[in-house]
């Protein structure tokens, strides 16, 4: 029984030792580092008196209550870059990328990272983003858009180089830095690419058109070859079909042809027999009918020819007689026509002479009548000219006498025209009675004298002065006629 107790105690002690060992023994995973603090430790490459120990990839004893053990992850971390930058040209851009980083595998990097991120491992992406954003803005500010587009590796390398020192102080290493996208809010990159895009599009369209042309040509060539092959095949098929049809027709006609050949041979023999029979009959007809008929026909033909010659001779004699009679009749008709033409011509000449004589007489009468009318008109004109000339001479010698004579001749009309002023007056009021009436009639009657004075003034204004040279034309111009009687305007008389 004592042995069992001892065995139980030993087993309990062993179990306690195993449990205590498990509690004290810690193993670092491949992707983590154990940071043991609580005593002074000397670690190769880190100097003395660091105050903590780093264990990676192996196990170590830790004294519970005396030492503290914490884990530092060595896994990869990433942070997304979304940084607004301004290039050397002053063009705003937005750079998007990703940074993949981790804590370095060496003890120095682990120690630096442990001092900075042991309790803040979730803050590492944010800190790394801040570091890379600052350096990225600085680097982009020294580059142009063209440099960034054409040499993106240069941007990546400069960024990694600029951040290397700070990342090393943080105990971090950059496994990968990728610039995914460069956004251009102003459209500079798009406008920069438009000429190249247009050229590429143009080349693409040209290439597509050329490819379409080549494809069309190939298709058309293939279609032509197909049509040619179809034509050749149909021609061959038609030839073969014709040969088959010919062979079939020949086969179908073999029997009828044989029968027809036999019938043809029979017909040939029968024809020969008929020809011999016909020849025999012809010889018989020659002897029995044709010879006598030829003799009779010769006799009839001879008689007919003799009768024909007799009729021809009679007809020729009749024709000669008719011809002579026609010539005599033509001579007679010609003679009569000549006589009629001569008579007609004589009658025409006589009529023409009579017509001409009549016309000449009428023309002479018309001419004499015209001359008489012209002479009369000339005499009348000369008489009027002489009268005008005499009047003009009289006016030149004694103007007043001629005017007085004209006034005397037209005095009744002048007085009548002066009295005509009172013809439309229905009522007349005279303030001075019979004396006023006498004065009115006296004024009306004295208009002739007033007209004589006006005529004298007109004649004096028209007469040239005695010292003036005579005109080139000695014939005096006819004086204008004096308008008589002189119209007298009616004098309005009121009854007031």
C-alpha positions in Angstrom: 0.0 0.0 0.0 2.9 2.3 0.7 4.2 1.5 -2.7 1.0 2.7 -4.3 1.1 5.9 -2.3 4.7 6.6 -3.3 3.8 5.8 -7.0 0.9 8.2 -6.8 3.0 11.0 -5.3 5.7 10.4 -7.9 3.1 10.5 -10.7 1.6 13.7 -9.3 5.0 15.3 -9.1 5.8 14.3 -12.6 2.5 15.7 -13.8 3.1 18.9 -11.9 6.5 19.2 -13.4 5.1 18.6 -16.9 2.4 21.2 -16.3 5.0 23.7 -14.9 7.2 23.1 -18.0 4.4 23.7 -20.3 3.6 26.9 -18.5 7.2 28.1 -18.7 8.0 26.9 -22.2 7.1 29.2 -25.0 7.6 28.5 -28.8 7.8 31.2 -31.4 5.8 30.5 -34.6 7.5 31.0 -38.0 5.5 34.3 -38.6 6.0 35.8 -35.2 8.6 36.9 -32.8 8.5 36.6 -29.0 9.5 39.7 -27.0 10.5 38.6 -23.5 11.0 41.4 -21.0 11.6 41.5 -17.2 15.4 40.9 -17.0 18.5 42.1 -18.6 19.6 40.1 -21.5 22.4 40.2 -23.9 21.5 39.7 -27.6 24.0 39.5 -30.3 24.1 42.6 -32.5 21.9 44.6 -30.1 24.4 45.6 -27.4 24.0 45.1 -23.7 21.3 46.2 -21.3 18.5 46.3 -23.9 16.0 45.1 -21.2 14.2 42.5 -23.4 15.0 39.4 -25.3 13.8 38.4 -28.8 13.1 34.8 -29.8 12.2 33.8 -33.3 11.7 30.3 -34.7 12.4 28.3 -31.5 11.3 27.8 -27.9 12.5 29.3 -24.7 11.8 29.2 -21.0 10.0 32.0 -19.4 9.7 32.5 -15.7 6.0 33.3 -14.9 5.7 36.3 -12.8 9.2 37.4 -13.4 9.2 37.8 -17.1 6.5 39.0 -19.6 6.1 37.4 -23.0 4.4 39.2 -25.9 4.1 38.3 -29.6 5.0 40.5 -32.5 3.5 39.4 -35.9 5.9 39.1 -38.8 3.0 38.7 -41.3 2.7 41.0 -44.4 0.7 44.1 -44.2 -0.6 46.5 -46.8 -1.8 50.0 -47.0 -3.7 51.6 -49.9 -2.2 54.9 -51.2 -4.7 57.6 -52.3 -2.6 60.7 -52.4 -3.5 64.1 -54.0 -0.4 65.6 -55.6 0.7 68.5 -57.8 3.2 68.0 -60.6 6.1 70.2 -61.5 3.8 71.7 -64.2 1.2 72.7 -61.6 -1.3 70.0 -62.7 -3.2 68.3 -59.9 -3.2 64.5 -59.9 -4.4 61.7 -57.7 -2.0 58.8 -57.3 -3.4 55.5 -56.3 -1.3 52.5 -55.3 -0.5 49.9 -52.7 2.4 49.3 -50.3 3.0 45.8 -49.1 5.4 45.8 -46.1 6.3 43.7 -43.0 8.6 43.8 -40.0 12.1 42.9 -40.9 13.4 39.4 -40.1 16.6 40.7 -38.5 16.7 41.3 -34.7 17.4 45.0 -35.2 14.2 45.5 -37.2 12.2 43.4 -34.8 13.6 45.4 -31.9 12.7 48.8 -33.6 9.3 47.6 -34.5 8.7 46.2 -31.0 9.6 49.5 -29.4 7.1 51.3 -31.8 4.3 48.9 -32.6 4.2 46.2 -30.0 0.9 47.4 -28.5 -0.2 49.3 -31.7 0.3 46.7 -34.5 -3.0 47.7 -36.0 -1.8 51.3 -36.5 1.1 50.3 -38.7 -0.8 50.7 -42.1 -1.8 54.2 -41.1 1.7 55.2 -40.1 3.1 53.8 -43.3 0.5 55.6 -45.4 1.5 58.9 -43.8 5.2 58.3 -44.5 4.6 57.3 -48.2 2.1 60.1 -48.8 4.5 62.8 -47.7 7.4 61.4 -49.8 5.1 60.8 -52.8 3.9 64.4 -52.9 7.5 65.6 -52.7 8.6 63.3 -55.5 5.6 64.0 -57.8 6.2 67.8 -57.3 9.6 67.4 -59.1 8.3 65.4 -62.0 6.1 66.2 -65.0 3.0 64.3 -66.1 4.9 62.9 -69.1 7.7 61.6 -66.8 5.2 59.8 -64.6 3.3 58.2 -67.5 6.4 57.2 -69.5 8.5 56.0 -66.6 6.4 54.8 -63.8 9.2 52.7 -62.4 11.2 55.9 -61.8 8.4 57.2 -59.6 8.3 53.9 -57.7 12.0 53.7 -57.3 12.4 57.2 -56.0 9.5 56.7 -53.6 11.0 53.5 -52.2 14.4 55.1 -51.9 13.0 58.2 -50.1 11.1 56.1 -47.6 13.8 53.5 -47.0 15.5 55.3 -44.2 12.3 56.0 -42.3 11.0 52.5 -42.8 14.3 51.1 -41.5 13.9 53.2 -38.4 10.5 51.8 -37.9 11.8 48.3 -38.4 9.8 47.8 -41.5 10.8 46.6 -45.0 8.8 47.2 -48.2 8.2 44.1 -50.1 6.3 45.8 -52.9 5.3 49.3 -54.0 2.9 49.5 -56.9 1.4 52.6 -58.5 -2.0 51.4 -59.8 -3.5 54.5 -61.3 -2.9 58.2 -61.8 -6.1 60.1 -61.9 -6.3 63.4 -63.8 -9.2 65.6 -62.7 -8.3 68.3 -65.2 -8.2 65.9 -68.2 -4.6 66.7 -69.0 -3.6 63.1 -69.5 -6.7 62.5 -71.7 -6.0 65.5 -73.9 -2.3 64.4 -74.0 -3.3 61.0 -75.2 -5.9 62.2 -77.7 -3.5 62.7 -80.7 -1.9 59.3 -80.1 -5.4 57.8 -79.6 -6.6 59.4 -82.8 -3.5 58.2 -84.7 -4.0 54.7 -83.2 -7.7 54.8 -84.1 -6.8 56.0 -87.6 -4.2 53.2 -88.0 -6.7 50.7 -86.6 -9.4 51.9 -89.1 -7.0 51.7 -91.9 -5.8 48.3 -90.9 -9.5 47.2 -90.4 -10.4 48.6 -93.9 -7.4 46.9 -95.4 -8.3 43.6 -93.7 -11.9 44.0 -94.9 -10.7 44.6 -98.4 -8.4 41.6 -98.3 -11.1 39.5 -96.8 -13.6 40.7 -99.4 -11.1 40.0 -102.2 -10.4 36.6 -100.8 -14.2 35.9 -100.4 -14.9 37.1 -103.9 -12.0 35.0 -105.2 -13.3 32.0 -103.3 -16.8 32.6 -104.6 -15.4 32.9 -108.2 -13.5 29.6 -107.7 -16.6 28.0 -106.3 -18.7 29.2 -109.2 -16.0 28.0 -111.6 -15.9 24.6 -109.9 -19.7 24.5 -110.0 -19.7 25.4 -113.7 -17.1 22.8 -114.5 -19.0 20.2 -112.5 -22.3 21.0 -114.1 -20.6 20.9 -117.6 -19.1 17.5 -116.8 -22.4 16.3 -115.4 -24.3 17.6 -118.5 -21.7 15.8 -120.8 -22.0 12.6 -118.8 -25.8 12.9 -118.8 -25.7 13.5 -122.6 -23.6 10.4 -123.1 -25.9 8.4 -120.9 -29.0 9.7 -122.7 -27.3 9.0 -126.1 -26.4 5.5 -125.0 -29.9 4.9 -123.7 -31.4 6.3 -126.9 -29.1 4.1 -129.0 -30.1 1.1 -126.9 -33.8 2.0 -127.3 -33.4 2.5 -131.0 -31.4 -0.6 -131.7 -34.4 -2.8 -132.2 -36.4 -0.3 -134.4 -33.3 0.5 -136.4 -32.7 -3.2 -137.2 -36.4 -3.6 -138.2 -36.2 -0.3 -140.2 -33.0 -1.6 -141.9 -34.7 -4.8 -142.9 -37.7 -2.8 -144.2 -35.4 -0.5 -146.0 -33.7 -3.5 -147.7 -37.1 -4.8 -148.7 -38.1 -1.3 -150.0 -34.9 -1.1 -152.0 -35.5 -4.4 -153.7 -39.1 -3.5 -154.4 -38.0 -0.1 -155.8 -35.5 -1.8 -158.1 -38.3 -4.1 -159.4 -40.6 -1.1 -159.9 -37.8 0.8 -161.7 -37.3 -2.1 -164.1 -41.0 -2.4 -164.7 -41.2 1.4 -165.3 -38.3 1.2 -167.7 -40.0 -1.5 -169.6 -43.2 0.4 -169.7 -41.3 3.6 -170.9 -39.8 1.7 -173.7 -43.2 0.3 -174.6 -44.6 3.9 -174.5 -41.8 5.2 -176.7 -42.6 2.7 -179.3 -46.4 2.8 -179.0 -47.3 6.4 -178.1 -44.4 8.9 -178.1 -43.1 8.3 -181.6 -46.6 8.8 -183.2 -47.3 11.7 -180.8 -44.0 13.4 -181.8 -44.9 13.0 -185.5 -48.4 14.5 -184.9 -47.0 17.3 -182.8 -44.4 18.1 -185.4 -47.1 18.3 -188.0 -49.3 20.5 -185.8 -46.3 22.8 -184.9 -45.4 23.2 -188.5 -48.9 24.2 -189.4 -49.2 26.6 -186.4 -45.9 28.3 -187.3 -47.1 28.8 -190.9 -50.4 30.3 -189.7 -48.4 32.5 -187.2 -46.1 33.8 -189.9 -49.2 34.6 -192.1 -50.9 36.5 -189.2 -47.6 38.4 -188.4 -47.3 39.5 -192.0 -50.9 40.7 -192.0 -50.4 42.5 -188.7 -47.3 44.2 -189.9 -49.1 45.4 -193.1 -52.0 46.7 -190.9 -49.5 48.5 -188.5 -47.8 50.2 -191.4 -51.1 51.3 -192.7 -52.1 52.6 -189.3 -48.7 54.4 -188.9 -49.1 56.2 -192.2 -52.7 57.3 -191.3 -51.5 58.5 -187.9 -48.7 60.6 -189.5 -51.1 62.2 -191.9 -53.5 63.0 -189.0 -50.7 64.5 -186.9 -49.6 66.7 -189.9 -53.2 67.9 -190.2 -53.5 68.6 -186.5 -50.2 70.4 -186.4 -51.1 72.6 -189.3 -54.5 73.5 -187.7 -52.8 74.2 -184.3 -50.3 76.5 -185.9 -53.0 78.4 -187.7 -55.0 78.8 -184.4 -51.9 80.0 -182.6 -51.2 82.6 -185.2 -54.7 83.8 -185.0 -54.7 83.9 -181.2 -51.4 85.8 -181.3 -52.8 88.4 -183.7 -55.9 88.9 -181.6 -53.7 89.3 -178.4 -51.5 91.9 -180.1 -54.5 93.9 -181.2 -56.0 93.7 -177.7 -52.7 94.8 -176.2 -52.4 97.7 -178.5 -56.0 98.8 -177.8 -55.4 98.5 -174.0 -52.2 100.5 -174.3 -53.8 103.3 -176.3 -56.7 103.5 -173.7 -54.2 103.6 -170.8 -52.1 106.3 -172.5 -55.3 108.4 -173.2 -56.4 108.0 -169.6 -52.9 108.9 -168.3 -52.8 112.0 -170.5 -56.3 113.0 -169.2 -55.2 112.5 -165.6 -52.0 114.5 -166.2 -53.9 117.3 -167.8 -56.4 117.3 -165.0 -53.6 117.4 -162.4 -51.8 120.2 -164.2 -55.0 122.2 -164.3 -55.6 121.7 -160.5 -51.9 122.5 -159.8 -52.1 125.7 -162.0 -55.4 126.7 -160.2 -53.8 126.1 -156.8 -50.7 128.0 -157.9 -52.8 130.9 -159.2 -54.8 131.0 -156.0 -51.6 130.9 -153.9 -50.0 133.6 -156.0 -53.2 135.7 -155.7 -53.2 135.3 -151.9 -49.5 136.1 -151.8 -50.1 139.2 -153.9 -52.9 140.2 -151.6 -50.8 139.7 -148.5 -47.9 141.5 -150.1 -50.2 144.4 -151.1 -51.6 144.5 -147.5 -48.1 144.4 -146.1 -47.1 147.3 -148.5 -50.1 149.3 -147.5 -49.4 148.7 -143.8 -45.8 149.8 -144.4 -46.9 153.0 -146.2 -50.0 154.0 -144.3 -50.6 151.9 -141.3 -53.2 154.1 -139.8 -55.3 154.2 -142.9 -55.3 150.4 -143.2 -56.2 150.0 -139.5 -58.9 152.7 -139.8 -60.3 150.9 -142.9 -60.4 147.6 -140.9 -62.1 149.2 -138.0 -64.6 150.9 -140.3 -65.4 147.6 -141.9 -65.8 145.9 -138.6 -67.4 148.8 -136.7 -70.9 147.2 -136.5 -69.4 144.1 -135.0 -67.4 146.1 -132.6 -70.5 148.0 -131.4 -72.5 144.8 -131.2 -69.8 143.2 -129.1 -69.7 146.3 -126.8 -73.4 146.2 -126.4 -73.3 142.5 -125.8 -72.0 143.3 -122.3 -75.5 144.4 -121.4 -77.2 141.4 -122.8 -77.2 139.3 -119.7 -78.1 142.2 -117.3 -81.6 141.8 -116.0 -81.7 144.8 -113.7 -79.5 147.9 -113.8 -79.4 150.7 -111.2 -78.1 154.0 -112.4 -77.2 156.6 -109.8 -77.1 159.5 -112.2 -80.0 158.6 -114.5 -79.9 159.3 -118.2 -76.5 160.9 -118.0 -75.0 157.7 -116.6 -76.7 155.6 -119.4 -75.2 158.0 -122.0 -71.7 157.7 -120.5 -72.0 153.9 -120.4 -73.0 153.7 -124.1 -70.3 156.2 -125.0 -67.7 154.1 -123.3 -68.9 151.0 -125.2 -68.8 152.9 -128.5 -65.4 154.3 -127.9 -63.8 150.9 -127.6 -63.1 151.0 -131.4 -60.9 154.1 -130.8 -59.2 152.3 -128.0 -58.6 149.4 -130.3 -57.1 151.7 -132.9 -54.7 153.0 -130.3 -53.6 149.5 -129.4 -53.1 148.6 -133.1 -51.0 151.7 -133.6 -48.8 150.8 -130.6 -48.3 147.2 -131.9 -47.5 148.4 -135.4 -45.0 151.0 -134.0 -43.2 148.2 -132.0 -43.0 146.0 -135.0 -41.7 148.7 -137.5 -37.9 148.9 -137.6 -36.1 152.2 -137.1 -35.3 154.2 -140.3 -31.5 154.0 -139.7 -31.3 150.2 -139.3 -29.8 148.1 -142.1 -32.2 146.3 -144.4 -32.7 142.6 -143.8 -31.0 140.0 -146.0 -34.3 138.8 -147.4 -35.9 141.7 -149.3 -39.3 140.0 -149.2 -41.4 141.4 -146.3 -42.8 139.0 -143.9 -46.6 138.8 -143.9 -48.2 140.8 -141.1 -50.2 138.8 -138.6 -53.9 139.1 -139.1 -55.7 141.5 -136.7 -58.4 139.7 -134.7 -61.7 141.5 -135.4 -64.1 141.8 -133.9 -62.5 142.5 -130.5 -64.2 140.6 -127.8 -65.5 142.8 -124.9 -65.7 141.4 -121.4 -69.1 142.0 -119.8 -69.2 144.7 -117.1 -70.9 143.4 -113.9 -73.5 145.8 -112.8 -75.2 145.5 -109.4 -78.6 146.9 -108.5 -77.5 148.6 -105.3 
